[in-house]
């Protein structure tokens, strides 16, 4: 099973996050679903350097489905849980500095800019659990309810989309919003938008035929 297009898309997105400094060392991982299989980055890779040949294919139970010497990322459970509980076609997980900083001080990142509507509104923080654990996978899945991204305490962030680029767009947006919150809070309590404000943003975008905002029912 080659999954040539999926491998190319995952590699390109991995290099994108690596170049953007969205992770450190061998942290972070990406995946893309194709039917009953998932193509994902291997354990211990550097996103900026990963190659298509290093990617691993698993089924939806996590069983390796191709002939490879590489092992799937240790965060495999997170990816599979996201696919089970959402409409995701791709998942990105990274360790951006601003996202981790916010996740360590808040239970939920409030809406400090209207583009948070692209995520679904406020961004929840999944409580800490050790990487690769069922507890962490369950916590992330819960934090993603009606959202397309979540933060992870003492860890990082995760986002999903229709393809790896969309997942990267969202994980980068989360970090931008986290940085914006931190800069604002350093001066004064930030002004935040309400659920009604976010609903208005989505309705206005739809009326003007902008790309719909996934993760939000209006």
Secondary structure, DSSP 8 states (H G I E B T S, - for coil): ---HHHHHHHHHHHHHHHHTT-S-TT--EEEEEETTEEEE-BTT--TTT--GGG-EEEETT--B-S--S--B-TTHHHHHHHHHHS--SEEEEE--HHHHHHHTT-SEE---SGGGGGTTSSEEEE----TT-HHHHHHHHHHTTT-SEEEETTTEEEEEESSHHHHHHHHHHHHHHHHHHHHHHTTS------HHHHHHHHHHHHHTT----TT---
